[in-house]
Amino acid sequence: MNLNSTGIRLNVYYMNVDVKSGFSYLFNFKNIGGHVMSGVGTEKVFENDKVIVWNFELAPGEETAIHKHELSYIWYAISGSTLQVYDEHGKDLGAFEVPTGAVFHLKVEDDEIEVMSEIGKGARIPAKHKAVNAGSTPYREVLVEWK
C-alpha cells in the first residue's frame, strides 16, 4: 500500500516499456477491495534487470481485471484459497485450489501458461485471463516474474 505523509492512500501507476520494440503502455488498473490491480499483481514491490516482485491480494468474491502474463513466474501462497479462473471471453476454465504455503512454478510460452510445479503439474490456461477468489477467506501471494 502506498501512503503519503498524511496517511492517505495514493494510487501508483506503472508504465511498462517493451525494450525490444520501444512500445510503452500503462498497465490495466482495477481497484480491488481498496487495492489497485496493476499488471499481474496488486502492488509491484521490487524490480531489477532480472525479476519483478509483486504482492497480490484478493478478498473473497473479488476478481482481478483481465490481465496477460508475458513472463514465466513463481508464486508463494501466503494465504491460500480457491481461485476460479476465466478466459478473456468469460469462459469458466475451472477452480484451482491454492493451499497456504504452496509454491507454484509457471512457464509462459505462446500465449499459454503451463503449471510446472507438482501441484497442478501439466495444467494449461491462456496467458490472458482473470481470476475470482471463490473461497471464503482472503487470498494473498507473492509472485516473482523472471525477465
Secondary structure by P-SEA (a helix, b strand, c coil): ccccccccbbbbbbbbbcccccbbbbccccccccccccccccccccccccbbbbbbbbcccccccccccccccccccccccbbbbbcccccccbbbbbcccbbbbbbbcccbbbbcccccccbbbbccccccccccbbbbbbbbbcc
